[in-house]
Amino acid sequence: SLPENIMATADNGVLAITLDNYISSVPLSVCAPNGVNISLTGDNKICYETVQKSVYSPVNVTFSGSGNLYSGVIETAELTINNSSLNISTGNATGNGYALKTTLSSYGNIDITTNLDYGFEMTGDSNIQNGNLTIDGANIGIKGNGALQFFGSETQIDIQAVDVGIDIANKLNISSGATLTISAKSIGIKAKTFTANGNVTITDTANSAIVLSAT
């Protein structure tokens, strides 16, 4: 029994879900042995502008389709975005937490507005190719232990952070003409190494624009 505007089928351990102008204050918890594919049509809103997890899954999730997802906190094992739009907002809530927690591969547009500690808590090597990422208001824009890559001339990353723009323990790579813009009150980028073959602008830092832990 599924609510109106949501359909689901299973095939060889893959759960396929279609959201068509689906609006709900109830979180979407999804799990399947071989992953979850969520197709978006129209405008879909789940727990929007709350710190409640709108989408949670311990397995890999792929968002695709021509629609948009407006949501609260999202946590998945791995998240892939293909040519769709993901908008995350946590309202006026503050404190320890994250708006997005996952290992990310994105080929679409992501917009995160949050006053929580982390806009994007990265749990593994992540990349954005020919897509956009905007993070506004987090204490630290991107935090994580893996490597991070922004790739492609159509890729634009814009981070407005209270303290640190990007804080990762591994390498940061800006390549093939990608554009990275950071405004952060303390430090722009903290990483192990930083390679840039694109356009990078860092402003408003009171301490250091870039801090590297290796040569």
Secondary structure as the mmCIF struct_conf table of DSSP 4:
data_model
#
loop_
_struct_conf.conf_type_id
_struct_conf.id
_struct_conf.beg_label_comp_id
_struct_conf.beg_label_asym_id
_struct_conf.beg_label_seq_id
_struct_conf.end_label_comp_id
_struct_conf.end_label_asym_id
_struct_conf.end_label_seq_id
TURN_TY1_P TURN_TY1_P1 GLU A 4 ASN A 5
STRN STRN1 ILE A 6 ASP A 11
TURN_TY1_P TURN_TY1_P2 ASN A 12 GLY A 13
STRN STRN2 VAL A 14 ASP A 20
BEND BEND1 ASN A 21 ASN A 21
STRN STRN3 ILE A 23 SER A 24
BEND BEND2 SER A 25 VAL A 26
STRN STRN4 LEU A 28 SER A 29
TURN_TY1_P TURN_TY1_P3 PRO A 33 ASN A 34
STRN STRN5 VAL A 36 THR A 41
BEND BEND3 GLY A 42 GLY A 42
STRN STRN6 ASP A 43 ILE A 46
BEND BEND4 CYS A 47 CYS A 47
TURN_TY1_P TURN_TY1_P4 TYR A 48 GLU A 49
BEND BEND5 THR A 50 GLN A 52
STRN STRN7 LYS A 53 SER A 57
BEND BEND6 PRO A 58 VAL A 59
STRN STRN8 VAL A 61 GLY A 65
BEND BEND7 SER A 66 GLY A 67
STRN STRN9 ASN A 68 SER A 71
BEND BEND8 GLY A 72 GLY A 72
STRN STRN10 VAL A 73 MET A 122
BEND BEND9 GLY A 124 GLY A 124
STRN STRN11 SER A 126 GLN A 129
BEND BEND10 ASN A 130 ASN A 130
STRN STRN12 ASN A 132 ASP A 136
BEND BEND11 GLY A 137 GLY A 137
BEND BEND12 ASN A 139 ASN A 139
STRN STRN13 ILE A 140 GLY A 144
BEND BEND13 ASN A 145 GLY A 146
STRN STRN14 LEU A 148 PHE A 151
BEND BEND14 GLY A 152 GLY A 152
TURN_TY1_P TURN_TY1_P5 SER A 153 GLU A 154
STRN STRN15 GLN A 156 ALA A 161
BEND BEND15 VAL A 162 ASP A 163
STRN STRN16 VAL A 164 ILE A 168
BEND BEND16 ALA A 169 ASN A 170
STRN STRN17 LEU A 172 SER A 175
TURN_TY1_P TURN_TY1_P6 SER A 176 GLY A 177
STRN STRN18 THR A 179 ALA A 184
BEND BEND17 LYS A 185 SER A 186
STRN STRN19 ILE A 187 ALA A 191
BEND BEND18 LYS A 192 LYS A 192
STRN STRN20 PHE A 194 ALA A 196
BEND BEND19 ASN A 197 GLY A 198
STRN STRN21 ASN A 199 THR A 203
BEND BEND20 ALA A 206 ASN A 207
STRN STRN22 SER A 208 LEU A 212
BEND BEND21 SER A 213 SER A 213
#
